[in-house]
Amino acid sequence: MKRILAVGLALFVSVSAWAGEKKAAAMPKMDQAMMQQMVQASIQKFKINDDVSVEDAIDSMMLRANNLNFKLVADLPLSEQVKAMGEEANYMRILAFCDALIAKKMVEHDIVFAGFLPCRIAVLKDSKGQGWIVTMNMDMMVKGVSLPKDLQPLALKVRDTIYSIVDAGVNGDL
């Protein structure tokens, strides 16, 4: 089932890029339901441990990323932006990490990877104040496309690094 979803997601991304203006609402209900399942399967949510604040989670992730030579290439404090626009918002911040040399090789192989760049990790609080970390299902990126042997270890490195960064945030590992 996961293999079908991975292939389906890759196909969906390709078709979406090709179709451009077609909207999901115009799709038959079954296709829309399948797309919703694919989106749900493409994302992973991790509860931040109760004794770890979102700020500590972010500090831990940044430290881990730095230790693993993944650069923080974007930091988007979305809830602060919403507050600056005059509305209340639960905490939401998007961090983006990247190894530019690996990204270059992946995009040179298949431009579809550009749609996944850089690797995004969202840190947020839900309506109950629980902290969460949300990111792409990295196995779908690794297994959803055919990669030549020289790129397979690089894709696994990205997957393992992002999961290590997430783990540091969930546990507050400084």
C-alpha positions in Angstrom: 0.0 0.0 0.0 2.8 2.4 0.9 4.5 1.7 -2.4 1.3 2.5 -4.3 0.9 5.7 -2.3 4.5 6.7 -3.0 4.2 6.0 -6.8 0.8 7.8 -6.7 2.3 10.8 -5.0 5.1 11.0 -7.5 2.6 10.7 -10.3 0.4 13.3 -8.7 3.2 15.8 -8.5 4.2 15.2 -12.1 0.6 15.4 -13.4 -0.1 18.5 -11.2 2.9 20.3 -12.7 1.8 19.3 -16.2 -1.9 20.1 -15.7 -1.2 23.5 -14.2 -4.6 25.0 -14.1 -6.8 22.0 -13.3 -8.3 22.1 -9.9 -8.8 19.2 -7.5 -12.5 20.2 -7.2 -13.0 19.2 -10.8 -11.7 15.7 -10.1 -14.2 12.9 -9.4 -14.8 12.2 -5.7 -12.8 9.0 -5.8 -9.8 10.7 -7.2 -10.0 13.5 -4.7 -10.3 11.0 -1.8 -7.2 9.2 -3.2 -5.3 12.5 -3.4 -6.3 13.3 0.2 -4.9 9.9 1.3 -1.7 10.5 -0.6 -1.3 13.9 1.0 -1.9 12.4 4.5 0.7 9.6 3.7 3.2 12.2 2.5 3.3 14.0 5.8 4.5 12.9 9.2 3.5 14.5 12.5 5.6 14.1 15.7 4.3 15.2 19.1 6.9 17.2 21.0 7.6 15.7 24.4 5.6 17.4 27.2 8.7 18.6 29.0 10.1 20.2 25.8 9.0 23.7 24.8 8.7 24.6 21.1 11.6 27.1 21.6 13.8 24.3 23.1 12.7 22.0 20.2 13.8 24.6 17.7 17.1 25.2 19.4 17.7 21.4 19.5 16.9 21.1 15.8 19.2 23.9 14.8 22.0 22.5 16.8 21.6 19.0 15.4 21.4 20.4 11.9 24.6 22.4 12.4 26.3 19.3 13.8 25.3 17.3 10.7 26.3 20.1 8.3 22.8 20.8 7.1 22.3 24.5 6.7 19.3 26.5 7.9 18.3 28.2 4.7 15.0 29.7 5.8 13.2 30.6 9.0 9.6 31.6 8.6 7.9 32.8 11.8 4.4 32.5 10.4 2.5 33.1 13.6 4.4 36.3 14.2 3.5 37.5 10.7 -0.2 36.7 11.4 0.0 38.7 14.7 1.7 41.6 12.9 -1.4 41.6 10.6 -3.7 42.0 13.6 -4.9 38.5 14.2 -4.2 35.9 16.9 -2.5 32.7 15.9 -1.2 29.6 17.5 2.6 29.3 17.4 3.7 28.2 13.9 7.3 28.5 12.5 8.7 26.8 9.4 12.4 25.9 9.3 14.0 24.9 6.1 17.3 22.9 6.0 19.4 21.9 3.0 22.6 20.4 1.8 23.0 22.5 -1.4 25.4 20.0 -3.1 23.0 17.1 -2.6 20.1 19.2 -3.7 22.0 20.2 -6.9 22.6 16.5 -7.8 19.1 15.5 -7.1 17.6 18.3 -9.2 20.0 17.6 -12.0 18.8 14.0 -12.0 15.1 14.9 -11.9 13.7 18.4 -11.6 10.7 17.1 -9.6 13.0 17.2 -6.6 13.0 21.0 -6.8 9.4 20.9 -5.6 10.7 19.3 -2.3 13.5 21.8 -1.7 14.5 22.8 0.8 13.5 20.2 3.4 10.9 21.9 5.5 10.1 21.2 9.2 7.2 23.0 10.7 7.0 23.5 14.5 3.6 24.5 15.9 1.2 24.4 18.7 -2.3 23.0 18.3 -5.4 24.6 19.8 -4.7 22.7 23.1 -1.1 24.1 23.3 0.5 20.8 22.4 3.7 21.2 20.4 4.1 19.3 17.1 6.8 18.9 14.5 5.5 18.2 11.0 7.6 17.3 7.9 7.5 15.4 4.7 7.5 11.6 4.8 11.1 11.3 3.7 10.7 7.6 2.7 8.2 8.7 0.0 10.9 11.0 -1.4 13.5 8.2 -1.3 11.3 5.4 -2.5 8.8 7.3 -4.7 11.2 7.8 -7.6 13.8 5.7 -9.3 17.2 6.9 -8.3 20.5 5.8 -9.9 22.9 4.0 -7.5 25.1 7.0 -7.0 22.2 9.1 -5.7 20.6 6.5 -3.5 23.1 7.0 -0.6 22.7 10.8 -0.9 18.9 10.5 -0.7 19.2 8.2 2.4 21.6 10.7 4.0 19.0 13.5 3.5 16.3 11.3 5.0 18.4 10.2 7.9 19.5 13.7 8.6 16.1 15.2 8.6 14.7 12.5 10.8 17.7 13.1 13.2 16.9 16.8 13.3 13.2 16.0 14.0 14.2 13.6 16.7 16.4 16.2 18.4 13.4 18.6 18.4 10.9 16.0 19.7 13.2 15.1 22.6 14.8 18.5 23.2 18.3 17.0 22.7 20.7 19.9 23.1 
